[in-house]
Structures are given as C-alpha cells and as structure tokens.
Amino acid sequence: MTDIDPLGVPDSPDAWRALAADWANTSGVRSRRYTDLMQGTVAHLGAAPQGPHALAWALGVLTLTARLEGMALPDAAPVVAALTAAAERLDGEPCDHADHPYLTDFDAEGLNWRFRPEEMALRAVGAGPPLDDPGRWGCPRNVAGFARAAAEAASPGTFDDVPVRAPASIGRGLEYLSDVIYDHPHGDPYETLVDEARALLQAAREDTPELPGLVVANCALLPYAVSERVESAEVLDEIINALEAAARRCDETPACDHAAHPDLDDFESYRRDAELMLTPGGRRAYRWRHRTLGGLPLEAWTCRHHFGIEAEIALDEVREARAELTAEEG
C-alpha cells in the first residue's frame, strides 16, 4: 500500500486514489492511522471550505464515518465542531439550485447513498470520470450538506436535516438470531440465548437507549427458549433475570399514547428495524426513513412502556417453562 500523508494534499491522480483507498479501507476507529486520516481530512476541509477540493474532503470524512457502524466517534467534539464551522461558512454562499445531491442521491428505503463517497471524491478532483452535474455537486451548499452528514454520523443527534446511512452490518448483525429462532443454529443456541439475555441485563442495569431493542431481540428468541429444545435451568434463569430487570426498568416509564407499536409476530419482517434500534446511528437512520417515507415513528420502537409489557409477557412464559423443567427433573 502506498504510504499516504494524511496531512498533505495529494499532488497527482494516483495520490488521490491512494488516499481514497485509505479512507475506505482503514479499520479500527481508535487506531492511530484512522485518527490521523480523520483529523487530517477534517483539517483540510476546515482550512479551505470554499477551496477546489472541498467536496472531496467532505466526502472523505463521510467515507471514514462508515467505519463507525452507527456508534459515535471517540472524542468526536473537535471533529464535529470543525465540520459544523465549515458547513456554516458554506451555507451562507448564494445558490440557485432546486436541490442538491446530499439529499437527492440518498436511498431512504435502503438507508444508503446511491454512490460510493470515496469514488465521488475522486471524480470531484479529476481522478475519475467527470461529475455528471458539477455545478450541483460542487455547490457550497451541497458541500455543507455532506459536512453536516459527516458530523451527524460522527456524533448522532447533531443535525436533523441530513440523511443518515444505516450501519453496514444492518441485515446481517441479527441474522444469527434467525438461526436459533428457526431451529437451525450454526453454533451453540444456549450461548446465543445467554449472550442476548446478558446484553439485556446490562442495558437494564445501565439504563441505556438500547434497552427496547434488546427486549425485542430476547422476545424474538422466546419460542425457542421455552421449547423442549432448552433443557438447562441455568439458561432459563439467565433469561428470567434479564427480563425481570428490563421490566423493572421499563416500569419507571409513564404510560404512552402511541397509536401503534411494532408487530413482533414475524421476526424476518422486522429484523432489520430491530437492529437499527441497537446503535445511536441506527436509530437516527430509522428516524430519517420515517421522516421521508412514513411508517411507525421511532418513538413507537423505543417505547419503554410498551416493551416493558412485552418483557412481562415473555417473563411469564419463561417462568412457566422453568417450572415445567423443574417438575420434569423432579
């Protein structure tokens, strides 16, 4: 791999390509290399937000944020402050475009950009095919939009007016639950049941925003947990402890006035949405999709009153299964 100076400005198409590859492929958000790339790219945009490479720098930061997988960037404040300052300077520029790609080129259903940001950055600096509409792409307000989108990805909750990409793992992260739910586990199903129960217990104890999503995951596993497949009282005790803690925590929430809540009958129909609830960026992505396309609001998915009731219902079933298992052993 070509050694790239993250603080330098590439001086050739090949150098830009090497930098773009670094943006896209550097992993480990706490690694020195990732930090240097993030800080260097943000610094370039902050130093010249109206410069000839501003779009490329904004798209570079956006590329780097994909590695966060819906979580906040460690020590995000300086990055967010620099991106916000650049966006504010750019938003003041005159513009007569009806719309901009940072909005029109986002797939609200799939929650992803319709382009690869690093490839579009290369097109913006002449290291790839020409941009189809350079005026709209290079418009300061479009660059500002991508800067805000990057800031939102780095620190979910920063901006409400930009699209939010779903974590790349969405659609795969809870797939291992399907293996257990549909009774064809690839690993130890007891391990899956216990891991999910312990995650729920921790969320309940620490009162984290992921609590409702983890209630959903544990409820999805309920049919398997209470079936004859589970012959371990210890596993059922882990689930009972977690559901008790979740129900207690949710009981602290006043009754809601939501018109509807998620239908949890078919796991495959809601798996992707449930997974979005497990990270800050995932929840923000869901909010953007609802804002654009409608459907159940985020608040219905994060309603502690409702999912506290679901936890209580599940708890009754697991306790019953535990009692039956004890009776059989006796």
Residue pairs with C-beta under 8 A, 6 or more apart in sequence:
1 18
1 21
1 22
2 14
2 15
2 18
4 10
4 15
4 18
4 19
4 22
5 40
6 19
6 22
6 36
6 37
6 39
6 40
6 41
7 36
7 40
7 43
9 44
9 53
10 16
10 18
10 19
10 125
13 122
13 125
13 126
13 127
14 127
16 56
16 121
16 122
16 125
16 127
17 122
17 127
19 60
20 60
20 63
20 118
20 119
20 121
20 122
20 127
21 118
22 33
22 37
23 37
23 41
23 60
23 63
23 64
23 118
23 121
24 63
24 116
24 118
26 33
26 34
26 37
26 64
26 67
27 34
27 67
28 34
28 67
29 67
29 68
29 73
29 74
30 74
34 64
34 67
37 64
38 61
38 64
38 73
38 79
39 78
39 79
41 57
41 60
41 61
41 64
42 57
42 61
42 79
42 82
42 83
43 82
44 53
44 57
45 54
45 57
45 58
45 61
45 82
45 83
45 86
45 147
46 82
46 83
46 85
46 86
48 54
49 86
49 87
49 89
49 90
49 140
49 143
49 147
50 89
50 90
50 93
50 140
52 125
53 124
53 125
54 86
54 90
54 140
54 143
55 121
55 124
55 137
55 138
55 142
55 143
55 146
56 121
56 122
56 124
56 125
57 121
58 86
58 143
58 146
58 147
58 150
59 117
59 118
59 120
59 121
59 124
59 146
60 117
60 118
60 121
61 79
61 83
61 147
61 150
61 154
62 117
62 146
62 149
62 150
62 153
63 116
63 117
63 118
63 121
65 73
65 150
65 153
65 154
66 117
66 153
66 165
66 168
68 153
68 154
68 167
68 281
69 167
69 168
69 169
69 279
69 281
70 156
70 166
70 167
70 278
70 279
70 280
70 281
70 282
70 285
71 279
71 280
71 281
72 154
72 155
72 156
72 280
72 281
73 79
73 154
73 155
76 154
76 155
77 155
79 151
79 154
79 155
80 151
80 154
80 155
80 158
83 147
83 148
83 150
83 151
83 154
84 147
84 148
84 151
84 158
86 144
86 147
87 144
87 145
87 147
87 148
87 151
88 144
90 140
90 141
90 143
90 144
90 147
91 140
91 141
91 144
93 139
93 140
93 141
95 139
95 140
95 141
97 135
97 136
97 139
97 141
97 142
99 136
100 136
100 139
100 141
100 142
100 145
101 133
101 136
101 137
101 142
102 142
102 145
102 146
102 149
102 162
102 163
103 145
103 162
103 163
105 113
105 114
105 115
106 112
106 113
106 114
106 163
106 165
107 113
107 114
108 163
108 288
108 289
108 292
108 293
109 289
109 293
110 166
111 163
111 164
111 165
111 166
111 170
111 285
111 288
111 289
112 165
112 166
113 163
113 165
117 146
119 128
120 131
120 137
122 128
123 129
123 130
123 131
124 131
124 137
124 138
131 137
131 138
136 142
145 162
148 158
148 159
148 161
148 162
149 159
149 162
149 163
149 164
151 158
151 159
152 158
152 159
152 162
152 164
152 284
153 164
153 165
153 281
156 164
156 280
156 281
156 283
156 284
157 280
157 284
163 288
164 281
164 284
164 285
164 287
164 288
165 281
165 285
166 276
166 281
166 282
166 285
167 173
167 279
167 281
167 282
167 285
169 275
170 272
170 275
170 276
170 282
171 271
171 272
171 275
173 275
173 278
174 217
174 271
174 274
174 275
175 271
176 186
176 187
176 192
177 192
177 196
177 217
177 220
177 221
177 267
177 271
178 267
178 268
178 271
179 185
179 186
179 187
179 192
180 189
180 192
180 193
180 221
180 224
181 220
181 221
181 223
181 224
181 267
183 224
183 229
185 192
189 224
189 229
189 230
190 230
190 232
190 235
192 221
193 221
193 224
193 225
193 230
193 235
193 238
193 239
194 235
194 238
196 214
196 217
196 218
196 221
197 218
197 238
197 239
197 241
197 242
197 243
198 238
198 242
199 214
199 217
200 211
200 214
200 215
200 217
200 218
200 242
200 243
200 245
200 246
201 238
201 241
201 242
201 245
201 246
202 208
203 210
203 211
203 214
203 246
204 211
204 242
204 245
204 246
204 248
204 249
205 245
207 249
209 280
209 283
209 302
210 277
210 278
210 279
211 246
211 249
211 250
211 304
211 307
212 277
212 301
212 302
212 303
212 304
212 307
213 274
213 275
213 276
213 277
213 278
213 301
213 302
214 246
214 278
215 246
215 250
215 307
215 308
215 310
215 311
216 262
216 264
216 270
216 274
216 277
216 307
216 310
217 274
218 239
218 242
218 243
218 246
218 311
218 314
219 264
219 310
219 311
219 314
220 264
220 267
220 271
220 274
222 314
222 317
222 318
224 230
225 235
225 236
225 239
225 318
225 321
226 317
226 318
226 320
226 321
230 236
230 321
230 325
231 325
233 322
233 325
233 326
233 329
236 318
236 321
236 322
236 325
237 322
239 318
240 315
240 318
240 319
240 322
243 311
243 312
243 314
243 315
243 318
244 315
246 307
246 308
246 311
247 308
247 311
247 312
247 315
249 304
249 308
250 304
250 305
250 307
250 308
250 309
250 311
251 308
252 304
253 304
253 305
253 308
254 305
255 305
256 299
256 303
256 305
256 306
258 297
258 299
258 300
258 303
258 306
260 296
260 300
261 296
261 300
261 301
261 303
261 306
262 270
262 273
262 274
262 296
262 300
262 301
263 269
263 270
264 270
264 310
273 286
273 301
274 301
275 282
276 282
276 283
276 285
276 286
277 283
277 286
277 301
277 302
283 298
283 301
283 302
286 298
286 301
287 298
289 295
290 296
290 297
290 298
300 306
